[in-house]
């Protein structure tokens, strides 16, 4: 049964990592159109940093999962636009729009969602196999 538990653990951790990824995408998309009065105040998109985690007892077998170890700001420069009538414009009439690539974020969202669904399928499959195994004794 420990092998079955490993499958649930690996898939569960992978799903948790994809949720972190989806949360960062949601934050980036929510702030995509935000405008600020300076470069420093402009929203900076964020990305999760993932790390492969080997189970202590499984290092020799190669079983691994993934963890989101931190969320980092991307160093992209905000887009500078001349809008002197905007209430947040700086002294020179410029505003700074968040440097978020909406198309890239949408692709990231679809990818993360698909990987999450794949792990749900793994869990559903192992559950069905467990049920079939239990019914063998009937």
Secondary structure, DSSP 8 states (H G I E B T S, - for coil): -HHHHHHHHHHHHHHHHHHHHHHHHHHHHHTTT-EESSTTTS---EEEEEEEEE-GGGTTTT-EEEEEEEEEE-----EEEE-TTSTT--TTSEEEE----HHHHHHHHHHHHHHHHHHHHHHHHHHHHHHHHHHTT-
